Each structure stands twice: as C-alpha cells, then as structure tokens.
Amino acid sequence: MQLIIAKDYGEMCAKAARLFAAEITLKPDCLLGLATGSTPVGLYDALIGKFAEGELDFSQVRTVNLDEYAGLPGSHPQSYRYFMDHHLFDWVNIDKRNTYLPDGTAVDSEAECARYERQIEALGQVDIQLLGIGLNGHIGFNEPGDSFPAATHVTDLAPSTIRANARFFRSIDEVPTRALTMGIGTILKAKKIVLLTNGAAKAETLYQMMYGPVTPQLPASILQFHPDVVVFADEEAASVIRERTSADR
Ligand code: F6R
C-alpha cells in the first residue's frame, strides 16, 4: 500500500483528483468504482472543476457505485443515486446510462444483488475503485464480522454506522438499517484501489487498516493483500501512523 499524506482535506482531494483525471485522460472509457459519504465530496468538486475548465471529458466514462440504502428510491435526497447525481453526474458530461448503482427499491434485494454483481462483471474490470472508510473499518457497507463477504449482498448496518450516518437525516429513526453493497471480493477485483480518509477520528482505524492484522473485524485490513492500493490521508488521519511508524511520505 502506498500512503500519500496531504496537509489538509483540500490538498488530499486535489491530489486524488489528479490521479482520477490522469485515468480519464489516458482511458476515456475507463470504468470507475465510486463511493458516497462526506469524504469524496471534495474530490468530486475538484473533478467538476477540471471538467469546467475543459480539462476532462466524461462522455465515455462508466461508473459503478459501491452501495445503496435498501428501501430508498433514487429520488430520495439521502439515496446514493441522488448523492451521485447532485455531487458529480449532473455537473459533468457523463451519460447517466453509463452510471450504475444497486436498486435500493428492488422487491427482492438478494436477486438485485446478484444482478448487480453480474452487471459489474459484464462491464469489465474496474480500473480505479474509490473508497472511504468507516470508523469501524468498513468499506462499502462491509461491516465488521466473522468473514469477508465475497459478492454483492444485502447487509444490516452496524449500529455505529447508523449513528454516524444519522447526520444526513432528520432523525436517526429515518436512517435505513439495511443496504445493498459490493462485497469485499467485488472490491478486490479492481485493478487499482484509491482510499481517501481525513480527520483525527479515523487515525487509529487507518493505522489498523495498514499495519494491524488482516481480519474481518476490520474489513478494510484486507486491502493489505491487494497489489495496488493508494491511500490519500490528511495530516490528522495519518497522525497515528506518523507516531507509530517511520512513514513520512
Ligand atoms: C460510501 C461507503 C462508505 C463510506 C464510509 C465513510 O459509499 O461505502 O463505506 O465510504 O462510511 O463515510 P464518510 O466519508 O461519510 O466518513
């Protein structure tokens, strides 16, 4: 794993945006795996900025998102489809027919997960998979557990994830308790993985992910086994790594 430490959130997003911009430039029809949540918002803003300046063309870019809340239609302001439209897709020249997320409203969620897994496979290998990380070490919505789920599946959100995501809803009772998420196996199939994390609250989690044991109790630790992972962290998120290791890049 390569660790790139940025001085703050803005610099972290700017650096990561350069990597995504290079991919889109070199491979105009690249397949990008995308994430939602607070962390990638600045990266998406930076990509929108590059598009506005005429630097990037998204017309052939294809995207697959990590996850979607069960029960929320794309028109719901807290659905991940809505998030992606509002934070990226509506601002660039991407063809929305080339943007894929699991359907949170599918009556048979299990069947929808199987369909989504096949869909991703049909699109080909993900060129870059973007990830954030939960406080508990989740990636996508692969929550801590006894094993690493391989494929896209329906999952119960951990109570700590529900509490963390309540900030986006009017009350905690409105936070969906289930989600459809790519599995760990799905994520690991990507050619390259880019994980962004900022803020002191995630410093211990980031340290454990990179230097702790590989365990399903901290799902992101499995990334130690992927051959091409780049972690972008701000100074705060990297603070525990800095304290306990000689990493100073
Ligand atoms: C989002 C996702 C989650 C988030 C994680 C961190 O699609 O799959 O794993 O990346 O919960 O969320 P934030 O960035 O809001 O701290």
Residues whose N, C-alpha, C, O or C-beta is under 5 A from the ligand:
A	BS01	F6R	A35 T36 G37 S38 T39 L66 D67 L131 G132 I133 G134 H138 I139 G140 F141
